[in-house]
Every structure is written in structure tokens, then in C-alpha cells.
Amino acid sequence: MKPFYLCLMAMWGFLAFYTGHVITNHGLNLFPYFFGDMAAWTWAGQFNLDFMMMLFLSACWTAWRNGFSISGIALAIFAFFGGAGFLLPYLTYLAWKHDGDTASIALGNNTKAI
């Protein structure tokens, strides 16, 4: 299981480095580019729409695995807006907390469903 933790944290570290570099060179104003590409109906816009749907799916899963509790909904908001910057450390935490038990990691409060 430790290689999995290392992989998640290496990916998060690279993402943090890359994001910092982009913010330094282009600022924080991401939304005009993100939605502008979608409005232009380009391949970049298609990728952004696909990515936004994955963010939504990640947020829905996060809320569901936490039983749609207040904290689960708050985490879902972080999942949607944080993307992999949220999901990578969250999965690392869950893997550590549940000692690598995949069912507990994936199902959370819904473990009675299996």
C-alpha cells in the first residue's frame, strides 16, 4: 500500500508545483479561460466540459460516501473546486485511516450497502 500513498503524494506535489508556476505567471483568474474555451466550442472547451463533469462526479461521490452530511457536503464543495488538489490528499488520508481497505475507502458511510 505504501507505493500507492507515495504515488498519490508525488502527483499532488507535482500538481502543486505546476499550479504555483501557472499562478505566478498568469494569476488566479482561471474562469474566463475555462468557460471561454467551452463557449467557443473548441477541443479545449470539450476537455474543460469533460473535466468539469469529472469534478462533479468527484463531488457527488464525496458527498455520498459521507452520507450527505454537512461535513460531506462541505467536502464535496472542496472536491468540485479543488479537483485533484483536494482528491489526492483526501484519498491518501482515507487509505491511511482505513488501513488500505478499499471497500471502506470507496463506500464510507455506505459500507452496509455491501
C-alpha positions in Angstrom: 0.0 0.0 0.0 2.9 2.4 0.6 3.7 2.8 -3.1 0.1 3.9 -3.6 0.5 6.6 -0.9 3.7 7.7 -2.5 2.2 7.9 -5.9 -0.7 10.0 -4.7 1.5 12.4 -2.8 4.0 12.6 -5.7 1.1 13.5 -8.1 -0.1 16.1 -5.5 3.3 17.6 -5.2 3.7 17.9 -9.0 0.3 19.4 -9.3 1.0 21.9 -6.5 4.3 22.9 -8.2 2.7 23.3 -11.6 -0.3 25.2 -10.2 2.1 27.6 -8.3 4.0 28.2 -11.5 0.9 28.9 -13.5 -0.5 31.3 -10.8 2.9 33.1 -10.7 2.9 33.6 -14.5 -0.8 34.1 -15.2 -2.6 35.0 -12.0 -5.7 33.4 -10.4 -8.2 34.4 -13.0 -8.9 30.9 -14.4 -12.7 31.2 -15.1 -12.6 33.3 -18.2 -10.2 30.9 -19.9 -12.1 27.8 -18.6 -15.6 28.9 -19.6 -14.4 30.9 -22.6 -13.0 27.7 -24.2 -16.3 25.9 -23.6 -18.2 28.9 -25.1 -16.0 28.7 -28.2 -16.9 25.0 -28.9 -13.3 24.0 -29.3 -11.4 20.9 -28.3 -10.1 22.8 -25.3 -13.7 23.5 -24.4 -14.6 19.9 -24.8 -11.8 18.9 -22.5 -12.9 21.5 -19.9 -16.5 20.3 -20.1 -15.4 16.7 -19.6 -13.1 17.8 -16.7 -16.0 19.7 -15.1 -18.2 16.6 -15.3 -15.4 14.6 -13.6 -15.2 17.3 -10.9 -19.0 17.0 -10.4 -18.7 13.2 -10.2 -15.9 13.5 -7.6 -18.0 15.9 -5.6 -21.1 13.6 -5.7 -19.0 10.6 -4.6 -17.5 12.6 -1.8 -20.9 13.8 -0.5 -22.4 10.3 -0.9 -19.6 8.4 0.9 -20.0 10.8 3.8 -23.8 10.2 3.9 -24.7 13.7 2.6 -23.9 15.1 6.0 -23.0 18.8 6.5 -19.3 17.9 6.5 -19.8 15.6 3.5 -21.4 18.5 1.5 -18.6 20.8 2.6 -16.0 18.3 1.4 -18.0 17.9 -1.9 -17.6 21.6 -2.5 -13.9 21.4 -1.9 -13.8 18.3 -4.2 -15.6 20.3 -7.0 -13.5 23.4 -6.8 -10.2 21.7 -5.7 -10.1 18.9 -8.2 -7.1 16.6 -7.8 -5.6 19.2 -5.4 -8.3 18.0 -3.0 -8.9 14.4 -4.1 -5.2 13.3 -4.0 -4.6 14.2 -0.3 -8.2 13.1 0.6 -7.7 9.6 -0.9 -4.3 9.4 0.9 -5.9 10.3 4.2 -8.7 7.7 3.6 -6.3 5.0 2.6 -4.3 5.7 5.8 -7.4 5.9 8.0 -8.9 2.7 6.7 -5.5 0.9 6.5 -5.9 0.3 2.8 -9.4 -1.3 3.0 -10.7 -0.5 -0.5 -14.4 -1.0 0.5 -14.2 1.4 3.4 -12.3 3.9 1.3 -14.8 3.8 -1.5 -18.1 3.3 0.4 -17.5 5.4 3.6 -20.8 5.6 5.5 -22.4 3.3 3.0 -20.5 0.1 4.0 -23.8 -1.5 5.0 -24.7 -1.5 1.3 -22.4 -4.5 0.6 
